[in-house]
Amino acid sequence: MKNFELKFNAKAIHAGSKPCPATGAHIGPIYRSSTFVMDNVEQAIRISQGEEEGYSYGRFGNPTETELEEKMAALENGENALATASGMAAITTTLMTFLKNGDHLIAGDIIYGCTYGLIRDILTKYGIEVTFVDTSDLENIKKAIQPNTKVIYIETPCNPVLRIADIGGAAEIAHNNGASLIVDSTFATPFLQNPLDLGADVVVHSATKYLGGHGDIVGGIIVSSKEIISKIRDPHLQFFGGIISPGDAFLIIRGLKTLGIRMKAHCESAQAVAEYLEEHPMVEKVYYPGLPSHPQHELAKKQMRGFGGMMSFDVKGGFEGGKTVMNNVKLISLATSLGCIDSLIQHSPSMSHFTMSKEERGKVGIMEGQVRLSVGIEEAENIIEDLENALEEVKKLGV
Ligand SMILES: Cc1ncc(COP(=O)(O)O)c(C=O)c1O
């Protein structure tokens, strides 16, 4: 028989998943068990010392979690993966594994608000030095390197203004200076970009978003080499304890099976919505990497296989203009989070980026009225009709 390579959807459906070995049930069960029964003490010793593969206690691993990890490792072309309780648990556990007192971290100056807060307020409390830079320009990363730099942390596309960082270029700088590159690829998903293939050491995701896809779980994923994942798992995740629940792991497994077809629909609708908004007289600026006006459009074309479902835009009239749009959409829900099958709109300064001060946001260009839109998989015409009605209300402000 000839071997063949699995394409994205085939991998997403089959990797890691198999029928239940006990009953033959087509879809593997949710293993809701906090502990696992041993044959004898000798086996308990072998498992605890890593001489035999097996499960012992829920915080150290669970078969449903393993299914999710194998699927995500396959989709990100990594050797291994680790599922966590949230995207923030994935980020915190990874950074705490790589960094210690006296080390230096370079991070993007526009990243998800809670990651920014974690780095600015918590890591620095443990004696980790931090430099925030605009990571869309590799020169800024190079200039920030210090002898004690251990990690470069980028988010690409970044939340909320969709700036793109050159993953391959950042990996080269990291490796030439004895550091590691960690990439938050939540906005892209493995359908649109594979940071490990471009040289990153670790990729992290908030699985709450596109991977789960239906807005019904909170979870996170870390993908990397076997060696790095085993260091993050044991002892860091085991001791910090931010593990995923088997029920949530099951819903992410189910979500991943349709990730490819969902992402195609997100990308198609988002492109149409971004082009519509860019032409609208009440819209000042649209931030979407699929638009030729985006400053890193060419880089996005090179390192991504599509531009995703996320965008931000500034409405004429500043805060009043943005607020009027968000308060007048009907199909689109005013809610933080993103990557759901339904469209979500939010006010970035008060929702995803409340942890940054007004001054910090102003410095990096997160405008006070800025609107972030997570384009769902509804038909683009309907999303545009909803926005059209809301933008009509902005016209009435006379701005
Ligand atoms: C880019 C990005 N990374 C990480 C996170 C954190 O994920 P979670 O909310 O699952 O902890 C978020 C949440 O919005 C995000 O947008």
The ligand as an SDF file (V2000), in Angstrom:
LIG
                    3D

 16 16  0  0  0  0  0  0  0  0999 V2000
   -4.0790   36.7170   21.6140 C   0  0  0  0  0  0  0  0  0  0  0  0
   -4.5740   36.1670   22.9020 C   0  0  0  0  0  0  0  0  0  0  0  0
   -3.7640   35.3840   23.6290 N   0  0  0  0  0  0  0  0  0  0  0  0
   -4.1660   34.8650   24.8170 C   0  0  0  0  0  0  0  0  0  0  0  0
   -5.4090   35.1400   25.3290 C   0  0  0  0  0  0  0  0  0  0  0  0
   -5.8130   34.5720   26.6670 C   0  0  0  0  0  0  0  0  0  0  0  0
   -6.6290   33.4620   26.4790 O   0  0  0  0  0  0  0  0  0  0  0  0
   -7.7000   32.9570   27.5540 P   0  0  0  0  0  0  0  0  0  0  0  0
   -8.7600   33.9860   27.6500 O   0  0  0  0  0  0  0  0  0  0  0  0
   -8.1490   31.6500   26.9820 O   0  0  0  0  0  0  0  0  0  0  0  0
   -6.9630   32.7940   28.8390 O   0  0  0  0  0  0  0  0  0  0  0  0
   -6.2870   35.9500   24.6030 C   0  0  0  0  0  0  0  0  0  0  0  0
   -7.6300   36.2550   25.1200 C   0  0  0  0  0  0  0  0  0  0  0  0
   -8.3560   37.0470   24.5790 O   0  0  0  0  0  0  0  0  0  0  0  0
   -5.8580   36.4780   23.3600 C   0  0  0  0  0  0  0  0  0  0  0  0
   -6.6390   37.2870   22.6240 O   0  0  0  0  0  0  0  0  0  0  0  0
  1  2  1  0
  2  3  1  0
  2 15  2  0
  3  4  2  0
  4  5  1  0
  5  6  1  0
  5 12  2  0
  6  7  1  0
  7  8  1  0
  8  9  2  0
  8 10  1  0
  8 11  1  0
 12 13  1  0
 12 15  1  0
 13 14  2  0
 15 16  1  0
M  END
$$$$
